[in-house]
């Protein structure tokens, strides 16, 4: 028992190892009682053993080198539509969008022309089936929180599930770890808070444990294209599929060129020890290396989470590693009740699906245009996508308009617009025009009237506690202080009164 060991004789790594030996049986019992499958339990056990081993979970500068050159999408030309018959398109749809104030699947948010993320995804799949005359296979990885709403919403699209495949499989959940003694956390006030999503790296054990991987292999599928449901630029691209198949690679990652706006996100690198590609996330970077992590001239590429996987190679990797992919473990410190910062401190052990690139010898990466990366992580992103800076293509993608030259408008909204209902107070009559906007900053309680056009760099401020409206008109390279104004027509007053 650990209590009999003097801290003077037990270093931190040894204490963690002993904690792990004491606690694993409790975790295994808890996960089995919850009905989790053996693959989910094995994945968490691997992560927990990494945590308790004392091995650093960080990736320092001395362990990696930059990636200088990659093949580019722009150089691709070959297409082989027959490959679609052995390919499945998978969307990750487990996120609730809690960071945007939602308690439902983020993919149910309405974005443009009355269409939600799920509408766009379904239309993309059906359009491609029609274009190529192939019954393109499509699946979702939902969570327990998103499954019912998603399946009910998509029922209006007849035939979306095809080829004898179910429309979904459900990702796993993992127990939260008490930070002080590494035991399974207990929270009787709300037992659901004792569990957390294991990160999108759970894709692989979820496919294994649900039987989805075996089902796809049994039906002759060879390739899988995976992307996030909130990235509507990530469609099944025939040139990329043909390239991936031609390389014979087991795994490939679509990367985009990093800019200053991307410097805090994970980047691609080469392992000095193994020589292969790897992904380093911000949570894996030591504080002392943060400046180099954010050096976009050195580490030039970031992971878009658009991934291509050779399914037989995935099964072979599971066989090689005894049923568990050895993904790097990310440790996130939280409180057991996310809304109660005084509740028990916990660790959430997560993995990233892109980090599987280091599990496959011969894995590739390819540089793609920014049009294949248009995610919605915040209401800043959402307002930009809702605006005229983006357009819907004939194949139902949302892309930046050509005149933006690949650079989205930089939107910075006050904290009172962090949640979607707050954003709707800002734009109750629809989004402003941002096609010529470089940067829009909004601070304070402001309502944009229909017909507001933002050009260049514009800042709107209201320091009063009363909602103020910006009238229709063109605002170019200017700062507007609404604090002392009373620009309200009767119609505008009625609109503001509703807030």
Secondary structure, 3 states (H helix, E strand, C coil): CHHHCCCCCCCHHHHHHHHHHHHHHHHHHHHHHCCCCHHHHHHHHHHHHHHHCCCCCCCCHHHEECCCCCEEHHHCCCCCHHHHHHEEEEEEECCCCHHHCCCCCHHHCEEECCEEHHHHHHHHHHHHHHHHCCCCEEEEEECCCCHHHHHHHHCCCCCCCCCCCCCEEECCCEECEECCCCCECCCHHHHHHHEECCCCCHHHHHHHHHCHHHHHHHCCCCEEEEEECCECCCCCCHHHHHHHHHHCCCEEEEEEECCHHHCCCCEEEEECCCCCEEEECHHHCCHHHHHHHCCCCCCCEEEEEEEEEEHHHHHHHHHHCCCCCCCCCEEEEEECCCCCCCCCEEEEEECCHHHHHHHCCCCEEEECCHHHCCECCCHHHHHHHHCCCEEECCCCCEEECHHHCCCCCEEEECHHHCCHHHHHHHCCCCCCEEEEEEEEEEECCEEECCCEEEEEEEEEECCCCCCEEECCEEEEEEEEECCCCCCCCHHHHHHHHCC
